[in-house]
Amino acid sequence: MKTLRQALVITRKDLRAELRTKETLNAAVSFSISVLLLFSFALDPTPDQTAEIGGGVLWMIFLFAGTLVFNRSFARELPNDCLDALVASPASSAAIFLGKCFAGFSMMLIVEVLSLPVFVLFFGGRIMDHPGQLSVTLLLATWSVTIMGTTFSALTVNLRLRELMLPVLVYPMLLPAMLAAFRLLTMLVAGQAIGSEDLQWLRVLFGFDLIFTCLALALADSILVN
Amino acid sequence: MTNAVEIEGVWKYYGDFPALRNIALTAAQGECIALLGRNGAGKTTLLRIAAGLLRPAKGSVHINGGIGWLGHGIGVYEELSAYENLVVFGQLHGVADPKKTATHWLERTGLDRVADALVREFSRGMRQRLAVARAFLHDPQVVLFDEPFTSLDDRAIRLLQTLFGEAIAQGRTVIMSTHQLREAMELATHVAMIQRGSLVHFGPRTAEMLADPGYLYRTYGES
C-alpha cells in the first residue's frame, strides 16, 4: 500500500506538471490527429480497406504517439537533478517506476480518447460496435507500450541521443504485444467481436503485460540507482 | 554514542579510474563533518554513495535514520509551485501533515510570500533556499549536502548556518562538502579531506583550522 501511495504521489506530480505545460500532450495529440488525417487523405480508404488496414494504422499511430509521451517520462526529472531527490527519498524504486508508468499510461489514454473520434470520422469503420472489447484491448495494449516505454525511458534518460534510442529499443521489444494488438484492433475496426478462437491474442497481451511488469518492477532498483 | 553514519572501505571506479580508494569514516549523532578537497577529489561521489544514489564497487555504507539530501542540482520541479514541491516531497517522505509542514518550512526559509509562485520564476538563491527546505522537511537524522553555500548571498548563508546549527544541536548528523572554508569551519565538529580519491585527513576540527581555514590545504600541499 505504501508503494502504491508513493507511486500515486509521483503520478499526480507528473500529471500536474504536464497539465501546466501541456508540452507532451500537445505534441502527442497533434501528431496523432495529423497523421490520421494524412493517412486518410493519402489512402482514401473504402469501408473494405478500412476493415483490412484500419486497426493496424490506428495502433501504429498510437504507438508512435506513445514514443513522444515516454521520451519525456524520465527526462522530466533531469532539470535540477530531481531524480536524485526522488531516489534519495524513502520512495522505493518500484514506487517511482510505477508512478511514472501510471502518468504515462494516463497521457496515452488521453491521446487515444481524443484520436478515436477523428479515426471514426475520417476512416469510418465500426470500431465502436463493441466498446467493452475495444476498451479491454486498448487498456492492455497501452499498458504494454507503457511498461516498455517507461523502462527504456529510465534506461536511456542519461543518453545524449535518448529521443532516437527510445523507439529503436522499444519497438522490437514490443513486437509480440503489437502483433496481438494489430490483430484484435483489425477485428474490432471491421465490426467483428472478439470470439473464443481469438482470445489467445488477448492472452498474449495479458501475459506480456504481466511478465514485463513483474520484470520491470524487480529490476527498477538496478535501473534507477547508478 | 551511536554512529549515525558508518562508511567502511569504500571504493568506486569510473571505468578503470578509481574515484574513491578505501574510504572509511564514521560520524556520531550531533557531529558535523566538513568534507574538503579540490574539484574532482571525490567528495561528490562519496556523498552520492552515502545518499544511496551510487553503489560502491567495494565497501559498505550504513546510515541510521532518514537522509536529507541536497546535491549540485536543487531537486525541485520547475513547473510546480514552491508549496506544491514541498507537499510532494512531504508525502513521499511520509510526513504526518505535509501541507502544514510545507507551510512551516516556507516560512522558515523566507519563501512564504512566494509559496504559490512556480519555481521556474525563482532566482538562484530562492531555489537554493527551497532546496534546503526540501532537504530538512522530513526531520532527517542525517543531512548530506554537496556544496550547499554555492550561489547564496550572505543572508542566505546565515540562514543555512542557522539551520545547520539547529540540526546539529538537536543531535542530527551533517556531512557537507564545500569550498567555502570559513563557513564550513564555523559549523564543523570534524574535518575530512579527500585528495585524488583517498582520505588523507579525518579528525576533529581544531582551533588552528578555525583561525586559518586554508591550513589543511597547505598541510597537504594543495595551496
HADDOCK unambig.tbl for C-alpha pairs under 7 A between the chains (distance, minus, plus):
assign (segid A and resid 6 and name CA) (segid B and resid 92 and name CA) 5.65 0.50 0.50
assign (segid A and resid 9 and name CA) (segid B and resid 88 and name CA) 6.62 0.50 0.50
assign (segid A and resid 17 and name CA) (segid B and resid 79 and name CA) 5.36 0.50 0.50
assign (segid A and resid 17 and name CA) (segid B and resid 80 and name CA) 6.31 0.50 0.50
assign (segid A and resid 80 and name CA) (segid B and resid 73 and name CA) 4.35 0.50 0.50
assign (segid A and resid 80 and name CA) (segid B and resid 74 and name CA) 5.22 0.50 0.50
assign (segid A and resid 80 and name CA) (segid B and resid 75 and name CA) 5.11 0.50 0.50
assign (segid A and resid 80 and name CA) (segid B and resid 76 and name CA) 6.43 0.50 0.50
assign (segid A and resid 81 and name CA) (segid B and resid 73 and name CA) 4.79 0.50 0.50
assign (segid A and resid 81 and name CA) (segid B and resid 74 and name CA) 6.68 0.50 0.50
assign (segid A and resid 81 and name CA) (segid B and resid 75 and name CA) 5.22 0.50 0.50
assign (segid A and resid 82 and name CA) (segid B and resid 75 and name CA) 4.02 0.50 0.50
assign (segid A and resid 82 and name CA) (segid B and resid 76 and name CA) 5.88 0.50 0.50
assign (segid A and resid 82 and name CA) (segid B and resid 77 and name CA) 6.91 0.50 0.50
assign (segid A and resid 84 and name CA) (segid B and resid 53 and name CA) 6.66 0.50 0.50
assign (segid A and resid 84 and name CA) (segid B and resid 75 and name CA) 6.89 0.50 0.50
assign (segid A and resid 85 and name CA) (segid B and resid 69 and name CA) 6.90 0.50 0.50
assign (segid A and resid 85 and name CA) (segid B and resid 75 and name CA) 5.21 0.50 0.50
assign (segid A and resid 87 and name CA) (segid B and resid 53 and name CA) 6.66 0.50 0.50
assign (segid A and resid 88 and name CA) (segid B and resid 51 and name CA) 6.01 0.50 0.50
assign (segid A and resid 88 and name CA) (segid B and resid 52 and name CA) 6.38 0.50 0.50
assign (segid A and resid 88 and name CA) (segid B and resid 53 and name CA) 6.63 0.50 0.50
assign (segid A and resid 88 and name CA) (segid B and resid 69 and name CA) 6.67 0.50 0.50
assign (segid A and resid 89 and name CA) (segid B and resid 92 and name CA) 6.82 0.50 0.50
assign (segid A and resid 89 and name CA) (segid B and resid 93 and name CA) 6.25 0.50 0.50
assign (segid A and resid 90 and name CA) (segid B and resid 92 and name CA) 6.75 0.50 0.50
assign (segid A and resid 90 and name CA) (segid B and resid 93 and name CA) 5.79 0.50 0.50
assign (segid A and resid 91 and name CA) (segid B and resid 92 and name CA) 5.94 0.50 0.50
assign (segid A and resid 225 and name CA) (segid B and resid 53 and name CA) 5.49 0.50 0.50
assign (segid A and resid 225 and name CA) (segid B and resid 54 and name CA) 5.88 0.50 0.50
assign (segid A and resid 226 and name CA) (segid B and resid 53 and name CA) 6.27 0.50 0.50
assign (segid A and resid 226 and name CA) (segid B and resid 54 and name CA) 4.68 0.50 0.50
assign (segid A and resid 226 and name CA) (segid B and resid 55 and name CA) 6.28 0.50 0.50
